């Protein structure tokens, strides 16, 4: 039920276009996956997600296990039916969310014990339970449970997390639903040799795809890309590569140039709710008083309904009045922008004009100062 085929490659870099086939449809890569942690991409209906250009979305083991419960979703026909999303779904195993709980969790070789952020009750997440929950959800792609480290971490801590993640990956494979595609996850902290070792040993377990985890956790950009390059160097060219939790538009383009196929991040949706829009001309912080009487759209080059139908003045009014429509219109625009960006990247790779950040036709605005990703 799962396959990946590279259709085009760039001669000047490692950028490539592929087709990823799942039980719920074919995905063109490189692809950005909107984050639908709790069974919804905040402020968007599934129909609107399709309109923005979304091909595949992300759900989360941790949150759906706690509420409404994976067994409930299973009994109601699985996550696709539950949230009325007909396309492919990737589910994260919950490792990053557990990492974010800090003092509320205890990690051992067996798994993780943590206090529910909903009611304080004691919960357990093991590799076997993570795979069981994802099987209940019925996602097309399931992730192994990994141990994600904060930055900075010592070499000893990174080694311990690497070994634990590999051991958990073996257990996840044994417990996996054969109807799901399972991706392994590379860890190793901020140590190049550990990153390479983690990638090599994860590849030996022969997953259908590989994710690079544990990045964008507080390190600077040069270090993040150094660790990304070390991880990619040991991953097979023929399998999809997923950079977890990254990132800004420029990070995505740089990672595509390095050979990454899949991305997810809360930036477009979270920043929209906080009044920031990504555009080809640069960031627009809609609360600024300069937009009070501005009749122009967010972006003159954008074809999304928000830009076609609403002025900056109206969007600022909605945001300042704390109207729900503000979050909806800005989220629609930001997701449309992220999908347009990756679509333009695919087109440039196909037609031979890809040249990274200077690629003609790439709607890439100036750098935007990003906010930390939602941890819960």
Secondary structure, DSSP 8 states (H G I E B T S, - for coil): --EEEEEEE-SSSS-EEEEEEETTEEEEESEEEEE-TTSS-TT--HHHHHHHT--EEEEEHHHHHHTT-HHHHHHTT-HHHHHT--SEEEEE-SHHHHHHTGGGEEE-SS-EEEE-TTT--EEEE-HHHHHHHHHHHT-SEEE-------SS--HHHHHHHHHHHHHHHHHHHHH--TTSEEEEEE--TT-HHHHHHHHHHHHHT--SEEEE-S-SSS--HHHHHHHHHHHHTTS-TTSEEEETT---HHHHHHHHHHT--EEE-SHHHHHHHTTEE--TT--EETTSGGGTT--S-S-TT--SHHHHH--HHHHHHHHHTT-HHHHHHHHHHHHHHHHHHHHHHHHHHHHT---GGG-TT----S----------
